[in-house]
Amino acid sequence: MEYDLENRTLDFSKSILKYTMVIEKTIVTIPLVSQLIRSATSVGANYREANNASSKKDFINKISISKKEINETKYWIELLADVLDESNKRDLRKYWKEANELTLIFNKIYHSSKNKN
């Protein structure tokens, strides 16, 4: 089976969207959820843009943005985990783990692309 990072990032975005729809809306969670949605959905969008880049420099730039967005996503997940109850923390650990794996993948792509001559 071919590994498809476009689908993986899309699935990640969808799972974050579905999860955030059921979080209790409070003065604290609303801005955190909003930021999480923005960063989590941006990862895959920028990866798709990278795959359609017009140059190597453009590709590296878009991968760099995906890398930054997935790191930001982990930040928002960590903040939400700090303010939500234990059952939410279990779910958030799962999303953080996937975000961390995506971080490693984007770091590898970024460094491999920059080091190619």
Secondary structure in CASP SS format (residue, H / E / C, confidence):
PFRMAT SS
TARGET T0000
AUTHOR 0000-0000-0000
METHOD secondary structure of the structure
MODEL  1
M C 1.00
E C 1.00
Y C 1.00
D C 1.00
L H 1.00
E H 1.00
N H 1.00
R H 1.00
T H 1.00
L H 1.00
D H 1.00
F H 1.00
S H 1.00
K H 1.00
S H 1.00
I H 1.00
L H 1.00
K H 1.00
Y H 1.00
T H 1.00
M H 1.00
V C 1.00
I C 1.00
E C 1.00
K C 1.00
T C 1.00
I C 1.00
V C 1.00
T H 1.00
I H 1.00
P H 1.00
L H 1.00
V H 1.00
S H 1.00
Q H 1.00
L H 1.00
I H 1.00
R H 1.00
S H 1.00
A H 1.00
T H 1.00
S H 1.00
V H 1.00
G H 1.00
A H 1.00
N H 1.00
Y H 1.00
R H 1.00
E H 1.00
A H 1.00
N H 1.00
N C 1.00
A C 1.00
S C 1.00
S C 1.00
K H 1.00
K H 1.00
D H 1.00
F H 1.00
I H 1.00
N H 1.00
K H 1.00
I H 1.00
S H 1.00
I H 1.00
S H 1.00
K H 1.00
K H 1.00
E H 1.00
I H 1.00
N H 1.00
E H 1.00
T H 1.00
K H 1.00
Y H 1.00
W H 1.00
I H 1.00
E H 1.00
L H 1.00
L H 1.00
A H 1.00
D H 1.00
V H 1.00
L C 1.00
D C 1.00
E H 1.00
S H 1.00
N H 1.00
K H 1.00
R H 1.00
D H 1.00
L H 1.00
R H 1.00
K H 1.00
Y H 1.00
W H 1.00
K H 1.00
E H 1.00
A H 1.00
N H 1.00
E H 1.00
L H 1.00
T H 1.00
L H 1.00
I H 1.00
F H 1.00
N H 1.00
K H 1.00
I H 1.00
Y H 1.00
H H 1.00
S H 1.00
S H 1.00
K H 1.00
N H 1.00
K C 1.00
N C 1.00
END
